[in-house]
Amino acid sequence: MQAALDQALLAAEAGEVPVGAVLVHQGQIVAMGHNAPIGSHDPTAHAEIQALREGAARLGNYRLEDCELYVTLEPCPMCAGAMLHARLKKVVYGAPDPKTGAAGSVLNLFAQAHLNHQTEVQGGVMAAACAAVLQDFFQDRRETQRRRNQPVRDDALRTPEGRFANLPDYPWAPNYLSDLPALAGLRLHYLDEGLRDAPLTWLCLHGNPSWSYLYRKMIPVFLAAGHRVVAPDLIGFGKSDKPKKEGAHSFSWHRQVLLEFIERLDLSHVVLTVQDWGGLLGLTLPMAAPQRYAGLLVMNTLLATGDASLSPGFLAWREMCAKKPEYEVGRLLARGNPRLSAAECAAYDAPFPDRGHRAALRAFPPLVPEHPEDDGAAVSRQARTFWQQEWQGPSLMAVGLQDPVLGGPQMQALRALIRNCPEPIQVEQGGHFLPEWGREIAEAAVRHFAPR
């Protein structure tokens, strides 16, 4: 059956429904086949038929009385009929087919006593694995169809899918939303991995100019612990749509998108995991629905309340962005993390193929609230009160000490605002984009937030 599964995967790679079959003669595989009706323009080119044809030719006999056929999906009436005509000794299948199965699900041709040959049938062998291949295939097809049915707004751009091909260490399936009220038809991309009823859900929020790729070293740790991970791309970043105009972005709008996103997915037992703008926005979210949150993991970020001076490092960063708005994102991250490979740098550059896709990168630095009346400052001051006086959950802070923008002193100031936040994990070589050093941080966080 494993050999049949390998054939099913070949069918999937060719865009065919992933069903595979192998023919066994006296304990030896003599023929293999996988679905090929689409590519061959042949409605009879099911996996079973392919294997029967090849086996009959190889054995020199259309009668296959001493053979067994293994197939990943319950045979349809056509294939069941072919097996009976071939005088097969036995057919073994994996997953049942409730729509066309002719071995018991819809009808059972093999149980017709009036037929002049009886073929033994065994079902349910490696059924879960066989069904999973089919489920993944059809989920991908539905996702592709959904993407086709979500047109790009006239005032936005969508990074071509090809830009995200073969990303290193980023194997997760995309998910999309476009019907949140605040999105108004813009398409938001997010990762959603792990069990929906997991004990913890890690909500990973990235900053500028990164995207959910930033968390690729932490996500596997959280999943290995049996937890769920949700990691959206802010509008303007990653695989999400990108408004053409810088003026489309505001603190309040991005916050509202995140609030609606969390409500739509009905997230609970959330460990809010934030860095950079992920914290600027994310730290204002729990006070809106404290019952959803079970913890806070905070890395190199700030609460911009408008009544405290922004750090010299941030002001220098904002000035650089204004002077050199076309900076290379991958090169920027590599400056703070020389370990990044060329392929990883390219992954960070992938969402932004040209100037038109970079409006958010230009918009975000000036959006950090600097004065009391700035958009986002008032809600950040409310959040400050929440973290100081009302937060009941556990917290954990990690600091990249090499961060010139939001390093040790800034993070200690933030720590003073978070109730019962212990001494931070200090990453000596860690830069601003601290999740790049995230495996050890994630492992410590799993231990720290383990449900008791």
Secondary structure, 3 states (H helix, E strand, C coil): CHHHHHHHHHHHHCCCCCCEEEEEECCEEEEEEECCHHHHCCCCCCHHHHHHHHHHHHHCCCCCCCEEEEEEECCCHHHHHHHHHCCCCEEEEEECCCCCCCECCCCEHHHCCCCCCCCEEECCCCHHHHHHHHHHHHHHHHHHHHHHCCCCCCCEECCCHHHHCCCCCCCCCCEEECCCCCCCCCCEEEEEECCCCCCCEEEEECCCCCCHHHHCCCHHHHHHCCCEEEEECCCCCCCCCEECCHHHCCHHHHHHHHHHHHHHHCCCCEEEEEECHHHHHHCCCHHHCHHHEEEEEEECCCCCCCCCCCCHHHHHHHHHHHHCCCCCHHHHHHHHCCCCCHHHHHHHHCCCCCHHHHHHHHHHHHHCCCCCCCCCHHHHHHHHHHHHHHCCCCEEEEEECCCCCCCHHHHHHHHCCCCCCCCCEEECCCCCCHHHHHHHHHHHHHHHCCCC
